[in-house]
């Protein structure tokens, strides 16, 4: 994270960092709170189609379960969510 803040301070870009990083002061870096209606973001995952790793498949199944739960929550809140499988 310190490298990211240093790159921002060097005017090489912008970054989203956890609020806890605001305590790490760096000349040239300005921290601004992110204000949004929702703390949700899109998730994109990419993996090799032929990968048969049991760990990968267990992880993918866990993500699908979590996203299905989140999708139900969003529907209850009258928001749209799309899960692409």
C-alpha positions as CSV (number, residue, x, y, z in Angstrom):
1,X,0.0,0.0,0.0
2,X,2.8,2.4,0.7
3,X,4.1,2.0,-2.8
4,X,0.7,2.9,-4.2
5,X,0.5,6.0,-2.1
6,X,4.1,6.9,-3.2
7,X,3.1,6.6,-6.9
8,X,0.1,8.9,-6.3
9,X,2.3,11.4,-4.5
10,X,4.7,11.3,-7.5
11,X,1.6,12.3,-9.7
12,X,1.7,8.9,-11.5
13,X,-2.0,8.1,-10.8
14,X,-4.8,7.8,-8.4
15,X,-5.7,4.9,-6.0
16,X,-8.4,3.6,-3.8
17,X,-7.0,2.6,-0.5
18,X,-8.5,1.6,2.9
19,X,-9.4,4.4,5.2
20,X,-6.7,3.3,7.6
21,X,-4.0,4.4,5.1
22,X,-5.0,8.1,5.7
23,X,-2.7,8.0,8.8
24,X,0.3,7.3,6.6
25,X,1.1,10.8,5.5
26,X,3.0,11.4,2.3
27,X,3.8,14.8,0.8
28,X,1.8,15.1,-2.4
29,X,-0.9,12.6,-1.5
30,X,-4.3,13.8,-0.5
31,X,-6.8,11.4,1.1
32,X,-10.5,11.9,0.3
33,X,-13.4,9.8,1.7
34,X,-15.3,7.8,-0.9
35,X,-18.9,8.6,-0.6
36,X,-21.3,6.2,-2.3
37,X,-24.8,4.9,-1.8
38,X,-23.5,1.3,-1.6
39,X,-20.3,-0.3,-0.6
40,X,-20.8,-3.0,-3.2
41,X,-18.7,-3.4,-6.3
42,X,-18.6,-5.8,-9.3
43,X,-16.4,-8.9,-9.0
44,X,-14.7,-10.4,-12.1
45,X,-12.8,-13.7,-11.9
46,X,-10.8,-15.3,-14.7
47,X,-9.2,-18.7,-14.7
48,X,-8.0,-21.3,-17.2
49,X,-10.8,-23.3,-18.6
50,X,-8.8,-26.6,-18.4
51,X,-7.7,-26.0,-14.8
52,X,-8.9,-28.9,-12.7
53,X,-7.5,-27.8,-9.4
54,X,-9.8,-28.9,-6.5
55,X,-8.8,-25.8,-4.7
56,X,-9.9,-23.6,-7.6
57,X,-13.2,-25.3,-7.9
58,X,-13.8,-25.1,-4.1
59,X,-13.1,-21.4,-4.3
60,X,-15.4,-20.8,-7.2
61,X,-18.2,-22.7,-5.5
62,X,-17.7,-20.6,-2.4
63,X,-17.8,-17.4,-4.4
64,X,-21.0,-18.5,-6.2
65,X,-22.7,-19.3,-2.8
66,X,-21.7,-15.9,-1.4
67,X,-22.8,-14.1,-4.5
68,X,-26.1,-16.0,-4.5
69,X,-26.7,-14.8,-0.9
70,X,-25.8,-11.3,-1.9
71,X,-28.1,-11.5,-4.9
72,X,-31.0,-12.4,-2.6
73,X,-30.2,-9.6,-0.3
74,X,-30.1,-7.1,-3.2
75,X,-33.4,-8.4,-4.6
76,X,-35.0,-7.9,-1.1
77,X,-33.7,-4.3,-1.2
78,X,-35.3,-3.9,-4.7
79,X,-32.0,-3.5,-6.5
80,X,-30.8,-5.4,-9.5
81,X,-27.9,-7.7,-9.4
82,X,-26.5,-9.9,-12.1
83,X,-24.5,-13.0,-11.5
84,X,-22.9,-14.5,-14.6
85,X,-21.9,-18.1,-14.4
